[in-house]
């Protein structure tokens, strides 16, 4: 059987660019070479697509250094709706290539693993492009990706579906009167967490207990989005659960995160291996474990997700479980919770990648014969 060319799409116009590169490096290293041919495709911070046939050693600089990992310049590439999965060369009008068309050594991609985190990658934008290009891809489609990315929309959909969540406020950067510190404190209590609505990995997230901290937190969050979420502080344990599947998803064993610092920051997740203590599986009563797994699957289904997601929870002291958020393309670094939770559930890293690719192909095949016209 011919091997499947898997495009590992990484980088992106996002504050989580470096996380994506770490994830891509790990997937490239671990993918089953008996079944798949990995092809690394990078997107730089300006949105330019690049390809280098040399693999990660040519594309990714400082691959083992989370603080300095970077995407090296490569040959400009594009994936277009008429390309049937084949990358095309893109050339400046400098006479370097008089043909200016498809280069033969640009590979045809049979399926794409868009290991992109945050805006312009995890929010439905790239997923829409891949659908137009008529190529299978790992993860949720346009709707699930967009709904999962926007914390405001996500929380409203979950609330309406009866999924328990914490209290929150939404602030838009549109010139309207912003709820002041006193109003936020009255509604949510103190301290509060201030977050960009469309961002992940704790980028732009601040904890505020004073008016000065609140103003600084809003300023920081508005650096990354035009809409900000202010959430109540929920004392309790931080629990995470991974989900895998399409129409009939399954949940992993839950794991617990105990942040060494004030909260589970970007550095604790991806840079500092000692930034948080992870307990996998979490020490929970069996009924609580089952409840968390059930809520993880329900959250995944309510938001129309596919392939994979990680659902984050708060377990309160009184035993109540609240959904904090979902990540529709969670990190795949060596210290990332998503693969660690599945490893503890009996699915190793390489097998997990295989299952995700097969789920992508399965989802594509289930949709390809749908009618696109009335007659």
C-alpha positions in Angstrom: 0.0 0.0 0.0 1.3 3.4 -0.9 2.4 5.7 1.9 0.2 8.7 2.7 1.8 12.1 2.4 0.9 14.1 5.6 1.3 17.8 5.5 2.3 19.1 8.9 1.2 22.7 8.8 2.8 24.8 11.6 3.7 28.2 12.8 1.1 30.8 11.8 0.1 34.4 12.5 -0.4 33.9 16.2 1.1 34.6 19.5 1.3 30.8 19.9 3.5 30.5 16.8 6.4 28.9 18.8 4.1 26.4 20.5 3.0 25.2 17.1 6.6 24.7 16.0 7.4 22.6 19.0 4.3 20.5 18.3 5.2 20.1 14.7 8.7 18.9 15.5 7.4 16.3 17.9 4.8 15.0 15.4 7.4 14.9 12.6 9.7 12.8 14.8 7.1 10.4 16.1 4.9 9.7 13.0 4.8 6.2 11.7 7.2 6.2 8.8 5.9 2.8 7.7 2.5 4.4 6.8 3.2 8.1 6.4 5.5 10.5 4.7 5.6 13.7 6.8 5.9 16.9 4.9 6.6 20.1 6.9 4.9 23.3 5.7 5.5 26.4 7.7 3.6 29.7 8.0 5.6 32.6 9.2 4.3 35.4 11.4 3.3 37.5 8.4 1.1 34.6 7.0 3.5 33.6 4.3 3.5 29.8 3.5 6.9 28.1 3.1 8.2 24.7 2.2 11.6 23.1 2.3 12.1 19.5 1.3 14.8 19.2 3.9 12.4 18.7 6.8 12.5 20.2 10.2 16.3 20.5 10.3 16.0 23.0 7.4 12.7 24.6 8.5 12.9 24.9 12.2 15.7 26.7 14.0 16.6 25.9 17.7 14.1 23.0 17.8 15.0 22.0 21.3 14.9 25.5 22.8 11.3 26.5 23.5 12.3 30.2 24.1 14.2 30.6 20.8 12.6 28.1 18.4 11.9 29.8 15.1 10.7 29.2 11.5 13.5 29.6 9.0 12.9 31.2 5.6 11.9 28.7 2.9 10.5 28.5 -0.6 7.2 30.4 -0.8 4.3 28.0 -1.3 0.5 28.1 -1.6 -2.4 25.7 -1.4 -5.3 26.7 -3.6 -8.8 25.3 -4.2 -7.9 24.0 -7.6 -4.6 22.5 -6.4 -6.0 19.1 -5.4 -3.7 19.0 -2.5 -0.5 19.8 -4.4 1.5 22.7 -3.0 2.3 25.3 -5.6 5.4 27.5 -5.9 4.9 31.2 -5.4 7.5 33.5 -7.0 8.2 37.2 -6.9 8.5 39.0 -10.2 12.3 39.0 -10.1 13.1 36.6 -12.9 14.2 33.9 -10.6 11.8 31.4 -12.1 10.4 32.2 -15.6 7.8 29.5 -15.3 6.2 30.8 -12.1 3.9 27.8 -11.8 3.8 24.5 -10.0 7.2 23.0 -9.3 7.4 19.3 -9.7 9.2 18.6 -6.4 6.5 20.3 -4.4 4.6 17.3 -3.1 1.0 16.4 -3.3 -0.5 16.2 0.2 -3.1 13.5 0.9 -4.1 14.8 4.3 -3.0 17.8 6.4 -2.4 18.0 10.1 -2.8 21.7 10.9 -1.0 21.9 14.2 -1.7 25.6 14.4 -2.8 27.2 17.7 -4.8 30.4 18.2 -6.0 32.9 15.5 -5.4 32.2 11.8 -5.1 28.5 12.4 -7.3 27.1 15.2 -10.3 29.5 14.6 -11.7 28.1 11.3 -9.8 30.2 8.9 -7.3 27.6 7.7 -10.0 24.9 8.0 -12.1 26.8 5.5 -9.2 27.0 3.1 -8.6 23.2 3.4 -12.2 22.5 2.8 -12.1 24.6 -0.4 -8.9 22.8 -1.4 -10.9 19.5 -1.0 -8.3 17.9 1.2 -8.8 15.9 4.5 -7.5 17.6 7.6 -7.1 16.7 11.2 -9.4 18.3 13.7 -12.6 20.2 13.8 -14.2 22.0 10.8 -15.0 25.6 10.4 -17.9 25.7 12.8 -16.3 23.7 15.7 -13.0 25.5 15.3 -14.5 29.0 15.3 -16.9 28.2 18.2 -14.2 26.7 20.3 -11.8 29.5 19.7 -14.1 32.4 20.7 -14.5 32.1 24.5 -17.6 34.3 24.5 -19.4 32.2 21.9 -18.2 29.0 23.4 -19.5 29.9 26.8 -22.9 31.0 25.6 -23.4 27.8 23.6 -22.4 25.6 26.5 -24.6 27.6 28.9 -27.6 27.2 26.6 -26.9 23.5 26.4 -27.0 23.1 30.1 -23.2 22.6 30.5 -22.1 24.2 33.9 -19.7 27.1 33.4 -18.5 30.0 35.6 -19.7 33.6 35.5 -18.2 36.0 33.0 -18.4 39.4 31.4 -17.7 40.4 27.8 -15.9 43.7 26.9 -15.6 45.0 23.4 -13.1 47.5 22.1 -15.6 49.5 20.2 -15.9 52.8 22.1 -18.7 51.7 24.3 -18.5 52.3 28.1 -16.3 49.5 29.6 -17.5 47.9 32.8 -15.4 49.5 35.5 -13.5 47.7 38.2 -16.2 48.2 40.7 -18.9 46.8 38.4 -16.8 43.8 37.5 -16.0 43.1 41.1 -19.6 43.4 42.1 -20.7 41.0 39.4 -17.9 38.5 39.6 -16.1 39.0 42.9 -12.3 39.3 43.3 -9.9 38.5 41.9 -10.9 38.2 38.3 -9.1 36.8 35.2 -9.0 38.9 32.1 -8.4 37.2 28.8 -8.5 37.9 25.1 -11.6 36.2 23.7 -9.8 34.6 20.8 -6.5 33.3 22.1 -5.1 30.3 23.9 -2.2 29.0 25.9 -2.7 31.8 28.5 -1.4 34.4 26.1 -2.6 37.8 27.2 -4.2 36.4 30.4 -3.9 38.4 33.7 -5.2 38.0 37.2 -6.5 41.2 38.7 -7.4 42.0 42.3 -7.1 45.8 42.2 -8.3 48.6 40.0 -4.8 49.2 38.8 -4.3 45.6 37.9 -7.6 45.5 36.2 -6.8 48.4 33.9 -3.4 46.9 33.1 -5.0 43.5 32.4 -7.5 45.0 30.0 -4.8 46.9 28.2 -2.8 43.6 27.9 -5.7 41.6 26.7 -6.7 44.2 24.1 -3.3 43.8 22.5 -4.4 40.4 21.2 -8.1 40.8 20.5 -10.9 43.4 20.1 -13.1 41.4 22.5 -12.1 40.5 26.1 -13.5 38.0 28.6 -13.5 38.8 32.3 -14.1 35.7 34.4 -14.8 35.0 38.0 -12.0 33.3 40.0 -13.1 29.7 40.7 -11.2 28.2 43.7 -10.6 24.5 43.2 -8.6 22.0 41.3 -7.7 22.3 37.7 -8.7 19.2 35.8 -8.2 18.4 32.0 -9.6 15.7 29.9 -8.8 14.8 26.3 -11.4 13.8 23.7 -10.8 11.7 20.5 -13.2 10.8 17.8 -15.8 12.1 15.3 -19.4 11.2 15.7 -18.8 8.9 18.7 -16.0 10.5 20.6 -14.3 9.0 23.7 -12.7 10.7 26.7 -9.3 10.0 28.2 -8.6 9.6 31.9 -8.6 13.1 33.5 -5.4 14.7 34.7 -4.8 17.4 37.2 -2.6 20.5 36.9 -1.2 22.2 40.0 0.5 25.4 39.0 3.7 26.2 40.8 3.1 29.9 40.2 0.0 32.0 40.5 -1.8 30.3 37.6 -1.0 28.0 34.7 0.8 30.4 32.5 2.3 30.2 29.0 5.7 29.5 30.3 4.4 26.8 32.6 2.7 25.1 29.7 5.5 25.2 27.1 8.8 26.6 28.4 9.4 25.6 32.0 9.2 21.8 32.5 8.9 22.5 36.2 6.3 25.2 35.9 3.5 23.0 36.9 3.0 19.6 38.6 0.9 17.2 36.5 -0.9 14.3 38.1 -2.1 11.7 35.5 -4.5 10.2 36.1 -6.0 12.7 38.6 -6.8 11.3 42.0 -10.6 11.5 41.8 -13.6 9.4 43.0 -14.8 7.1 40.2 -18.1 8.9 40.0 -16.3 12.3 39.5 -14.0 10.8 36.9 -17.1 9.5 34.9 -18.8 12.9 35.3 -15.9 14.8 34.0 -15.5 12.4 31.0 -19.2 12.7 30.2 -19.0 16.5 30.4 -15.9 16.5 28.1 -17.7 14.5 25.5 -20.9 16.6 25.8 -18.8 19.8 25.4 -17.1 18.4 22.3 -20.5 17.5 20.8 -22.3 20.7 21.7 -19.6 22.7 19.9 -19.7 20.4 16.8 -16.0 19.4 17.2 -14.3 16.6 15.4 -11.1 14.7 15.7 -9.6 16.0 18.9 -10.0 18.5 21.7 -8.9 19.0 25.3 -11.6 20.2 27.7 -10.4 22.1 30.8 -12.4 22.0 34.1 -12.6 23.4 37.6 -13.4 21.0 40.4 -14.8 23.1 43.2 -14.4 22.2 46.9 -18.0 21.3 47.1 -17.6 18.7 44.4 -19.2 20.7 41.5 -17.5 20.5 38.1 -17.4 23.6 35.8 -16.2 23.7 32.3 -13.6 26.4 31.8 -12.9 26.1 28.1 -12.1 23.8 25.1 -9.0 23.6 23.0 -9.8 22.2 19.5 -6.1 21.9 18.5 -4.3 21.4 21.8 -0.5 21.4 22.0 1.5 18.3 21.0 4.8 19.2 22.8 6.5 16.7 25.0 5.0 18.3 28.1 1.5 18.8 26.6 -1.5 17.4 28.4 -3.4 16.1 25.4 -1.0 13.3 24.4 0.0 12.6 28.0 -3.6 11.9 28.9 -4.1 9.5 26.1 -0.8 7.8 26.9 -2.1 7.2 30.4 -5.3 5.9 28.7 -3.4 3.3 26.7 -2.8 5.2 23.4 0.8 6.1 22.8 2.0 9.2 20.9 2.6 7.5 17.5 -0.6 5.6 17.7 -2.5 8.8 18.6 -1.1 10.6 15.5 -2.2 7.6 13.4 -5.7 7.6 14.8 -6.1 11.4 14.2 -5.0 11.0 10.6 -7.4 8.2 10.0 -10.2 10.2 11.7 -9.5 13.0 9.3 -9.8 10.7 6.3 -12.9 9.1 7.7 -14.6 12.5 8.2 -13.6 13.6 4.7 -15.0 10.5 3.1 -18.3 10.9 5.0 -18.7 14.3 3.5 -17.4 14.0 0.0 -20.5 12.5 -1.5 -22.9 15.0 -0.1 -24.9 16.9 -2.7 -23.6 20.4 -3.6 -26.5 21.4 -5.9 -30.2 20.9 -5.9 -30.3 19.0 -9.2 
